Amino acid sequence: MWLKLLEKVLANSYKIHHHFYQLLELKRVHKSFWKKLLWSWVIFWIVICAWMFSFYNHHAIEKRKVTLASMCVERARMLQDQFNASMTHVQAISILISTFHHGKNALAIDQRTFAKYTEKTAFERPLMSGVAYAIRVLHLEREKFERQQGWSIRKMNTVQQNPVHKDIHMPEKFEPSLVQEEYAPVILAQDTVAHMVSLDLLSGKEDCDNALRARESGKGVLTTPFRLLKTNRLGVILTFAVYKRDLPSDATPKDRVEATDGYLEGIFDIESLAENLFQQFAGKKTILVNLYDTTNRSQPISMYGSEVYVDKLEHVIALNFGDPLRNHEMRCRFKHKAPLSWLAITTTGSTLVITLLLGYIVFATMNHMAKVQEEYNRMVELKKKAEAADVAKSQFLSTVSHEIRTPMHGVLGILDILLDTDLDVTQQDHVRTAQASGKTLVSLLNEVLDQAKIESGKLDLESVPFDLRAIMDDVLSLFSGKSQENGVELAVYISHHVPDMLIGDPGRFRQIITNLMGNLIKFTEKGHIFVTVHLVEEVMETTDIEREASSRNTLSGFPVPDKRRSWAGFKNIGQDGRNCSLSPDRISVIVSVEDTGEGIPQEAQPRIFTPFVQVGSSISRKQAGTGIGLSISKCLVTLMDGELGFVSIPKVAAGALKRYGSLMWSWLRVARRHSLFSSLLTHLMPASWTSKCLQ
């Protein structure tokens, strides 16, 4: 049996420890869960805010791209239109030369006329710096041609290496052109490019390739960007072939070569002309424009613009200058870096701050709730410990009072026996004094035992028949001698409506009446003590009746408080008393005790029912007592589901000394057959009391 018991204890101990550690682990998981949830919340919203910032920033970049594209398209369209207009006018000049220079026997256009005409029509070619015409000369015709012109055909390469001055034309500085099958010397030139007269276009690589491709295609062709003569600036040349006759659209390259009379060139100084063109835009300083020849995609040639830029955002537009074999494009960039998007910053910043604050508030709230829960659990533990300590104290008081009471009864018994022996007067007086002290001690022990039972919840009430009138007579007879010594009138009145026999706990009822009367006798020096017992229905009928000078219409003539003031404080008693009758077999009884003692000071009234507390030190010295009787009476009334009330007016010195007594009321509901007292009266120091007792 002992082994089995030990196994059970060990098993239960293991389970307790297991559940305890599980609970601790759950608490740790609970705390760590909220921390993880907070970090997850923070990381989630950081990701969301980063996405929001990226979204708004992307939106700002897209808007910036649209702005850049709009500005770039505007510039590209204007450049394209100006170039097309210039190319169309050059083509018109080629037709003009074919008609009036080669189409007539007497030449209608010479150098002077051509220079004057091109100068006056220069506004129609805004992107060109000059126009020149070179005639086709075969080798057999070279000598004759040079005699007619009065100058020899010169080579272009030397001039590219040693450019001449702007307004100086010195043919002696040019080397004669080398012998070749044909030549293309410039015979007509605009004044801005007059230095090109007598230069053989076919002696220069770029001009030669351009001229040969132009006569074979019958369209305008462009050179790759190169350094121009005289200015040494980057530019391109547009070349049109001039034919002797009109050619059909399906003419072969051979037919075109044979019909070629010469070559008309338009010179584009890209750097200066593009700068002059873009000066017309109000936002010229906002963006940077670059022009590229992208015929060779791997190595594009920069025609205009700076390669130094800050912003990487770029917009590219393809340009069509009429030559299908050459590709050009415009690239635009902003001059400055894109500013920060304040919308993205403010939106994401405010969102992040709000969400972090919200997370902090939730986390702080949960922490506070966890702390409150911990405090609550701690308070529950402390409460359990306090209750256990209170139970231990009650058990200790109960045990000690019981153990002391047993030998005290033995002492009292021996004192009774001693009184029956032959003693002189002095010895008998000593024995009676010891006997009275022993009885007082037994009474105190009984009260302590009752208080311990009440606090431990082990006080049980009986339910037996008893005679209320007999109990009241017995109790008052105990104090009749003391009241006669003090000169205090003692009386009791029981209404004839109260039944003769009731069912309840007569011992507890007697105990409360005894406590009450004992305190009243102590603190009442003059006047009277009057106990009344009525049905609640009777009392409620009298509350509506005004009685003149009711405070002085008393048993001894001394004033007492108005009873109705105490009755009004009862919670479970209604008008006509119907709220008190919970069953037809039960009646409601109210017990009132009035006295003409000193009364209770106003500041002492709130603590009148506190155990082991008396009204004041002066009273404690004058009248011995523990202050526990009233607390026990209050607890007994509460156990019987009753109510207790009092009204007290302390004495007031105003000229002559006036004495105002106290009034105590206790109303109770008792059963005719099978019910406990629902409440009994309680007792206070000289005061006016009312106690109502239910059920």
C-alpha positions in Angstrom: 0.0 0.0 0.0 2.8 2.4 0.9 4.6 1.7 -2.4 1.4 2.3 -4.4 0.8 5.5 -2.5 4.4 6.6 -3.2 3.9 5.8 -6.9 0.8 7.9 -7.1 2.4 10.8 -5.4 5.4 10.7 -7.7 3.1 10.4 -10.8 1.1 13.4 -9.7 4.2 15.3 -8.8 5.5 14.6 -12.3 2.3 15.8 -13.9 2.3 19.0 -11.9 5.9 19.7 -12.8 5.1 18.9 -16.5 2.1 21.2 -16.6 4.0 23.9 -14.7 6.8 23.9 -17.2 4.3 23.7 -20.1 2.7 26.9 -18.7 6.1 28.7 -18.4 6.9 27.6 -21.9 3.5 28.9 -23.2 4.2 32.3 -21.5 7.6 32.5 -23.2 6.1 31.5 -26.5 3.4 34.1 -25.9 6.0 36.9 -25.4 8.2 35.7 -28.2 5.2 35.4 -30.5 4.4 39.1 -30.0 8.0 40.1 -30.6 8.1 38.1 -33.8 4.8 39.5 -34.8 6.0 43.0 -34.2 9.2 42.4 -36.2 7.1 40.8 -39.0 4.8 43.9 -38.9 7.8 46.3 -39.2 9.5 44.3 -41.9 6.3 43.9 -43.9 5.6 47.7 -43.8 9.1 48.5 -44.6 8.8 46.4 -47.7 5.4 48.0 -48.5 6.9 51.5 -48.0 9.9 50.6 -50.2 7.5 49.4 -52.8 5.4 52.6 -52.5 8.6 54.7 -52.7 9.6 52.7 -55.8 6.2 53.1 -57.3 6.0 56.9 -56.8 9.6 57.3 -57.8 9.0 55.3 -60.9 5.9 57.4 -61.6 8.1 60.6 -61.2 10.7 59.1 -63.6 8.1 58.2 -66.1 6.7 61.7 -65.9 10.3 63.0 -66.4 10.7 60.7 -69.4 7.5 62.1 -70.9 8.8 65.6 -70.4 12.2 64.8 -71.9 10.5 63.0 -74.9 8.3 66.0 -75.5 11.2 68.5 -75.5 13.3 66.2 -77.6 10.6 65.5 -80.2 10.0 69.3 -80.5 13.7 69.9 -81.3 14.0 66.9 -83.6 10.9 67.9 -85.6 12.2 71.4 -86.1 15.7 70.2 -87.1 14.0 67.7 -89.5 11.8 70.4 -91.1 14.7 72.8 -91.5 16.9 70.1 -93.1 14.1 69.0 -95.5 13.5 72.7 -96.5 17.3 73.2 -97.2 17.5 69.9 -99.2 14.5 70.8 -101.3 16.0 74.3 -102.1 19.3 72.7 -103.0 17.5 70.4 -105.4 15.7 73.4 -106.9 19.1 75.1 -107.5 20.4 72.0 -109.3 17.4 72.2 -111.6 18.0 75.9 -112.0 21.7 75.2 -113.0 20.7 72.5 -115.4 18.2 74.8 -117.1 20.0 78.1 -117.3 23.6 77.1 -117.2 23.7 73.9 -119.4 20.5 74.3 -121.2 21.4 77.5 -123.1 24.2 78.2 -125.6 24.9 81.5 -124.0 25.4 80.8 -120.3 22.8 82.6 -118.2 24.5 81.9 -114.9 28.1 82.7 -114.1 30.0 82.9 -110.8 28.8 86.4 -110.0 25.2 85.7 -110.7 25.3 82.4 -108.7 26.9 84.1 -105.8 24.4 86.9 -105.7 21.5 84.5 -106.1 22.5 82.1 -103.4 23.3 85.0 -101.0 19.8 86.4 -101.4 18.1 83.0 -101.0 20.2 81.9 -98.1 17.2 82.3 -95.7 15.6 79.4 -97.5 18.5 77.2 -96.5 18.8 77.9 -92.7 21.0 75.0 -91.9 23.5 75.4 -94.7 26.7 77.5 -94.5 27.2 77.6 -98.3 26.4 76.1 -101.8 28.9 75.2 -104.5 28.6 73.7 -108.0 31.3 71.5 -109.6 31.2 70.7 -113.3 32.1 67.3 -114.7 35.3 67.5 -116.9 36.9 64.5 -118.7 40.7 64.2 -118.9 40.6 65.0 -122.6 38.7 68.2 -122.0 40.9 69.4 -119.0 43.4 71.5 -121.0 40.6 73.3 -122.9 38.6 73.8 -119.7 41.6 75.3 -117.9 42.2 77.8 -120.8 38.6 78.8 -120.8 38.5 79.4 -117.0 41.9 80.9 -116.7 43.0 78.7 -113.8 44.1 75.2 -113.4 42.2 72.4 -111.5 43.6 72.1 -108.0 43.8 69.2 -105.6 41.7 69.3 -102.3 43.9 67.3 -99.9 46.4 70.0 -99.5 43.8 72.5 -98.5 42.4 70.1 -95.9 45.8 70.0 -94.3 46.5 73.7 -94.6 43.1 75.5 -94.6 43.0 79.0 -96.1 41.7 82.1 -94.6 38.1 83.2 -94.8 38.2 85.9 -97.4 41.5 85.1 -99.2 41.5 83.1 -102.4 45.0 82.3 -103.5 45.0 79.5 -106.1 48.8 79.3 -106.1 48.6 77.7 -102.7 46.8 74.7 -104.1 48.6 71.9 -105.9 47.4 70.9 -109.4 45.1 67.9 -109.5 46.6 64.6 -110.4 45.9 63.0 -113.8 42.7 61.0 -113.7 39.9 60.0 -116.1 37.6 62.8 -115.0 37.5 65.9 -112.7 34.9 67.8 -110.9 36.3 71.4 -110.4 34.1 73.9 -108.6 33.1 76.7 -111.0 30.2 78.3 -109.0 30.2 79.0 -105.3 28.4 81.1 -102.7 30.6 83.8 -101.3 30.8 82.0 -97.9 32.6 79.1 -99.7 34.3 81.0 -102.5 37.6 79.3 -101.5 36.4 76.1 -103.1 36.5 77.5 -106.7 38.9 75.5 -108.9 39.1 72.7 -106.3 38.5 69.2 -107.7 35.8 67.5 -105.7 36.9 64.1 -106.9 40.4 64.6 -105.4 38.8 64.5 -101.9 37.8 61.2 -100.5 34.5 62.2 -98.9 33.5 64.5 -101.8 34.4 61.9 -104.4 32.4 59.1 -102.8 29.5 61.5 -102.4 29.5 62.6 -106.0 29.8 59.2 -107.5 26.9 57.9 -105.3 24.8 60.9 -106.1 25.0 60.5 -109.9 24.3 56.8 -109.7 21.2 57.1 -107.4 19.8 60.4 -108.8 19.0 61.4 -105.2 20.6 63.6 -102.6 23.3 61.9 -100.6 25.3 62.8 -97.4 28.8 62.3 -96.4 30.0 61.1 -93.1 30.8 63.9 -90.6 34.3 65.4 -91.3 36.3 68.6 -90.7 35.3 71.2 -93.2 37.7 73.3 -95.2 38.7 76.7 -93.9 36.6 76.5 -90.6 38.0 73.1 -89.6 34.7 72.4 -87.9 32.6 69.3 -88.0 30.1 69.1 -90.8 28.5 67.1 -93.6 27.9 67.7 -97.3 24.7 67.1 -99.2 25.3 66.3 -103.0 22.9 66.3 -105.9 23.8 65.3 -109.4 23.0 67.7 -112.3 22.0 65.9 -115.5 22.1 67.0 -119.2 18.6 65.8 -119.8 15.6 64.5 -118.0 16.0 60.9 -117.1 13.2 58.4 -116.6 12.5 57.0 -113.1 13.8 53.6 -114.2 17.1 54.9 -115.6 20.1 52.6 -115.0 23.2 53.8 -113.1 25.1 53.7 -116.4 22.6 56.0 -118.1 22.8 58.4 -115.1 26.6 58.5 -115.2 26.6 59.3 -118.9 24.0 62.0 -118.5 25.8 63.7 -115.6 26.9 67.4 -116.2 28.1 68.2 -112.7 27.5 68.1 -108.9 25.8 70.6 -106.6 26.9 70.5 -103.0 25.3 72.0 -99.9 27.7 72.4 -96.9 26.3 71.9 -93.4 28.3 73.3 -90.5 26.6 71.1 -87.9 28.0 72.6 -84.7 27.3 76.2 -85.4 24.0 75.7 -87.3 22.5 73.3 -84.6 23.5 75.7 -81.9 21.8 78.6 -83.7 18.7 76.4 -84.2 18.4 75.3 -80.6 18.8 78.9 -79.3 15.2 79.5 -80.4 13.9 77.2 -77.6 13.1 78.7 -74.2 14.2 75.6 -72.4 17.5 75.3 -74.2 19.4 75.2 -70.9 17.2 72.4 -69.5 18.3 69.5 -71.7 21.4 68.5 -73.6 21.1 67.5 -77.3 23.5 65.2 -79.1 23.4 64.4 -82.9 25.0 61.2 -84.0 25.7 59.5 -87.4 24.8 55.9 -86.6 25.5 54.3 -89.9 28.1 52.2 -88.1 26.1 51.2 -85.0 29.2 49.9 -83.3 31.1 53.2 -83.7 28.6 56.1 -83.9 30.1 59.5 -84.9 29.2 62.5 -82.8 28.0 65.4 -84.9 26.9 67.8 -82.2 26.8 68.0 -78.5 28.9 67.2 -75.4 29.7 63.8 -74.2 29.8 65.0 -70.6 26.5 64.5 -68.8 25.2 63.9 -65.3 21.7 62.5 -65.7 21.6 59.0 -67.2 18.0 59.3 -68.4 18.1 59.5 -72.2 15.6 59.8 -75.1 16.6 58.7 -78.6 14.8 59.8 -81.8 15.8 58.6 -85.3 16.3 61.3 -88.0 15.7 61.0 -91.7 17.8 63.3 -93.8 16.9 61.7 -97.1 19.9 59.4 -97.6 18.8 55.8 -97.2 22.3 54.6 -96.7 23.0 56.9 -93.8 21.4 56.8 -90.4 21.2 59.7 -87.9 19.6 60.1 -84.5 19.2 62.7 -81.8 19.8 61.8 -78.1 18.5 64.1 -75.4 19.3 64.2 -71.7 18.5 66.5 -68.8 21.3 68.8 -67.9 20.8 68.2 -64.1 20.0 65.2 -62.0 16.4 64.4 -61.2 15.4 66.0 -57.9 14.0 63.8 -55.2 10.3 63.0 -55.4 8.8 64.7 -52.4 5.5 63.0 -53.0 7.3 59.6 -52.7 9.3 60.7 -49.6 6.3 62.3 -47.7 3.9 59.5 -48.6 6.2 56.6 -47.8 7.6 58.4 -44.7 4.3 59.2 -43.2 3.0 55.7 -43.9 6.0 54.2 -42.3 5.8 56.4 -39.3 2.1 55.8 -38.8 2.5 52.0 -39.2 5.5 51.9 -36.9 3.5 53.9 -34.3 0.6 51.6 -34.7 2.8 48.6 -34.3 4.4 50.2 -31.2 1.0 51.0 -29.7 -0.2 47.4 -30.3 3.0 46.0 -28.9 2.9 48.3 -25.9 -0.7 47.4 -25.3 0.0 43.7 -25.5 3.0 44.2 -23.2 0.8 46.1 -20.8 -1.9 43.5 -21.0 0.7 40.8 -20.3 2.0 42.7 -17.3 -1.5 43.2 -16.1 -2.1 39.5 -16.5 1.1 38.7 -14.6 0.1 41.2 -11.9 -3.3 39.6 -11.8 -1.8 36.1 -11.5 0.5 37.4 -8.8 -2.4 39.0 -7.0 -4.4 35.7 -7.3 -1.4 33.9 -5.8 -1.1 36.5 -3.0 -4.9 36.3 -2.5 -4.7 32.5 -2.1 -1.8 32.9 0.3 -3.7 35.5 2.3 -6.8 33.3 2.3 -4.7 30.4 3.4 -3.1 32.6 6.1 -6.5 33.8 7.2 -7.8 30.2 7.4 -4.7 29.3 9.3 -5.3 32.2 11.7 -8.9 31.2 12.1 -7.9 27.6 12.8 -5.3 28.8 15.2 -7.8 31.0 17.0 -10.4 28.3 17.0 -7.9 25.7 18.4 -6.5 28.0 21.0 -9.8 29.3 22.2 -11.2 25.7 22.4 -8.1 24.5 24.3 -8.2 27.4 26.7 -12.0 27.1 27.2 -11.8 23.5 28.4 -9.5 24.1 31.5 -11.4 27.4 32.2 -14.6 25.4 32.6 -12.7 23.2 35.0 -11.5 26.3 37.0 -15.1 27.6 37.1 -16.4 24.2 38.3 -13.8 24.1 41.1 -14.7 27.7 42.1 -18.4 26.6 42.3 -17.4 23.7 44.5 -15.2 26.0 46.6 -18.1 28.3 47.3 -20.0 25.4 48.9 -17.3 25.0 51.5 -16.9 26.9 54.8 -15.3 30.2 53.8 -15.2 33.5 55.6 -16.6 36.6 54.0 -13.3 37.8 52.5 -12.5 34.4 51.0 -16.0 34.2 49.4 -15.5 37.7 48.0 -12.2 36.6 46.4 -13.8 33.4 45.0 -16.7 35.3 43.5 -14.3 37.8 41.9 -12.3 35.0 40.4 -15.5 33.3 39.2 -16.7 36.5 37.5 -13.4 37.0 35.8 -13.4 33.4 34.6 -16.9 33.8 33.1 -15.7 37.0 31.4 -12.8 35.1 29.9 -15.0 32.3 28.7 -17.3 34.8 27.1 -14.4 36.4 25.3 -13.2 33.0 24.2 -16.6 32.2 22.8 -16.6 35.4 20.9 -13.2 34.8 19.4 -14.3 31.3 18.5 -17.4 32.6 16.8 -15.3 35.2 14.9 -12.9 32.4 13.7 -15.8 30.3 12.6 -17.4 33.2 10.7 -14.1 34.1 8.9 -13.5 30.4 8.0 -17.1 30.1 6.8 -17.8 27.2 9.1 -20.5 28.8 11.2 -23.8 27.0 10.8 -27.3 28.2 11.9 -29.9 26.0 13.4 -33.5 25.8 12.4 -35.6 24.9 15.5 -38.8 26.2 17.0 -38.4 28.8 19.7 -40.4 31.3 21.7 -39.3 34.9 20.9 -41.0 36.3 23.9 -39.3 33.9 26.3 -35.9 34.7 24.9 -36.5 38.5 25.2 -37.6 38.0 28.8 -34.6 35.9 29.7 -32.1 38.4 28.1 -33.7 41.4 29.7 -33.8 39.7 33.1 -30.0 39.3 32.9 -29.6 43.0 32.8 -32.4 44.2 35.1 -30.1 44.3 38.1 -27.5 46.4 36.4 -30.1 48.8 34.9 -31.6 49.3 38.4 -28.1 50.1 39.8 -27.6 52.7 37.0 -31.1 54.2 37.4 -32.0 53.3 33.8 -35.5 52.2 32.8 -35.5 48.9 30.9 -38.5 47.8 28.9 -39.5 45.6 26.0 -42.6 45.6 23.8 -43.5 42.8 21.4 -46.4 43.4 19.0 -49.4 41.0 19.3 -49.1 40.4 15.5 -45.8 38.6 16.0 -46.5 34.8 16.3 -45.7 33.1 19.6 -43.6 30.4 18.0 -41.0 30.9 15.3 -38.4 28.7 13.6 -34.8 29.7 13.6 -31.6 29.7 15.7 -32.5 30.8 19.2 -29.0 30.6 20.5 -27.7 33.1 17.9 -30.7 35.3 18.4 -30.1 35.3 22.2 -26.3 36.0 21.6 -27.0 39.1 19.5 -29.6 40.5 21.9 -27.2 39.8 24.8 -24.4 41.7 23.0 -26.7 44.5 22.3 -28.1 44.9 25.8 -24.6 44.5 27.3 -23.3 47.5 25.3 -26.4 49.5 26.0 -26.1 49.0 29.8 -22.4 50.1 29.6 -23.0 53.4 27.8 -26.4 54.5 29.1 -26.2 56.4 32.4 -29.7 58.0 32.4 -32.9 57.7 30.7 -34.1 54.3 29.3 -33.5 51.3 27.1 -36.5 50.3 25.1 -36.7 47.1 22.9 -39.6 46.7 20.4 -40.5 43.9 18.1 -43.0 44.4 15.2 -43.9 43.0 11.9 -42.5 44.9 8.9 -46.0 45.6 7.7 -46.8 47.5 10.9 -43.6 49.5 10.7 -44.2 50.5 7.1 -47.6 51.8 7.9 -46.3 54.1 10.6 -43.6 55.7 8.3 -46.3 57.6 6.5 -47.7 59.2 9.7 -46.3 62.5 10.9 -46.0 62.6 14.6 -45.3 65.9 16.3 -42.5 66.0 18.9 -41.9 62.3 18.3 -38.3 62.7 19.5 -39.4 63.7 23.0 -42.5 61.4 23.3 -40.4 58.6 24.7 -40.4 56.2 27.6 -38.2 58.5 29.9 -38.8 61.8 28.2 -35.2 62.0 27.0 -34.9 62.6 23.2 -34.0 59.9 20.8 -33.4 59.9 17.0 -36.3 59.3 14.6 -36.8 55.7 13.8 -37.9 56.4 10.3 -34.4 57.7 9.4 -33.0 54.2 10.1 -35.8 52.4 8.3 -35.2 54.4 5.1 -31.7 52.9 4.8 -33.0 49.3 4.3 -32.5 48.1 0.8 -34.7 45.0 0.7 -37.7 46.6 2.3 -40.1 48.4 0.1 -43.3 50.2 0.5 -45.9 48.3 2.5 -43.1 45.7 3.0 -44.1 43.4 0.1 -40.4 43.1 -1.1 -39.6 41.3 2.2 -42.1 38.5 1.9 -40.3 35.9 -0.2 -42.7 33.1 0.7 -46.2 32.8 2.2 -44.7 30.7 5.0 -42.3 33.5 6.1 -42.9 36.7 8.0 -40.8 39.8 8.3 -40.0 41.0 11.8 -38.2 44.2 12.7 -36.5 44.6 16.1 -35.7 48.1 17.3 -33.7 49.1 20.3 -33.5 52.7 21.5 -31.4 54.2 24.2 -30.5 57.6 25.7 -26.7 57.1 25.9 -24.0 59.5 24.8 -24.2 58.6 21.1 -21.5 57.7 18.6 -19.2 60.5 17.3 -19.6 61.2 13.6 -16.0 60.4 12.7 -16.3 56.9 14.4 -19.5 55.8 12.8 -17.9 54.3 9.5 -15.7 51.9 11.5 -18.3 50.8 14.0 -18.5 47.2 12.7 -14.8 46.6 12.3 -13.5 43.7 14.4 -11.4 44.6 17.5 -11.9 48.3 16.9 -13.6 50.6 19.4 -14.9 54.1 19.1 -12.1 55.9 21.0 -9.3 55.3 23.5 -11.2 57.2 26.3 -14.2 55.0 26.0 -11.9 51.9 25.9 -10.3 53.0 29.2 -13.7 53.8 30.8 -15.5 50.7 29.6 -13.6 47.4 29.1 -14.2 45.5 26.0 -12.7 44.0 22.9 -14.9 45.5 20.2 -15.7 42.1 18.7 -19.3 41.7 19.7 -20.7 44.1 17.1 -18.6 42.6 14.3 -20.0 39.1 15.2 -23.5 40.5 15.3 -23.1 42.1 11.9 -21.7 38.9 10.4 -24.6 36.9 11.9 -27.1 39.3 10.4 -25.4 39.0 7.0 -25.3 35.2 7.2 -29.1 35.3 7.7 -29.5 37.5 4.6 -30.6 40.4 6.7 -29.8 44.1 7.0 -28.6 46.2 9.9 -28.9 50.0 10.3 -28.5 52.6 12.9 -29.0 56.3 13.6 -26.9 58.1 16.2 -26.8 61.7 17.3 -24.0 62.4 19.7 -24.4 64.8 22.6 -24.0 68.5 21.8 -23.0 71.2 24.3 -24.9 74.4 23.5 -25.4 76.5 26.6 -26.9 73.7 28.7 -25.9 70.1 28.0 -28.3 68.3 25.7 -28.3 64.5 25.4 -29.3 62.7 22.2 -29.5 59.0 22.4 -29.2 56.3 19.8 -31.7 54.1 18.0 -31.0 50.7 16.6 -33.4 48.8 14.3 -33.1 45.3 13.3 -35.8 43.8 11.1 -35.9 40.2 10.3 -38.0 37.7 8.5 -38.7 34.5 10.3 -40.5 31.4 9.2 -43.6 30.0 10.7 -42.4 26.5 10.0 -39.1 25.6 8.2 -36.9 28.6 7.8 -33.9 30.3 9.5 -33.9 33.8 10.7 -32.9 35.8 7.7 -31.5 38.5 9.8 -31.0 39.5 13.4 -30.4 42.8 15.1 -26.9 44.0 15.8 -25.6 46.2 18.5 -23.5 49.3 18.5 -22.4 51.7 21.2 -25.1 53.9 22.6 -26.8 54.6 19.3 -30.1 54.2 17.7 -30.2 51.0 15.9 -32.4 49.2 13.4 -31.7 45.7 12.1 -33.9 44.0 9.5 -33.6 40.3 9.1 -34.9 38.4 6.1 -35.7 34.8 5.4 
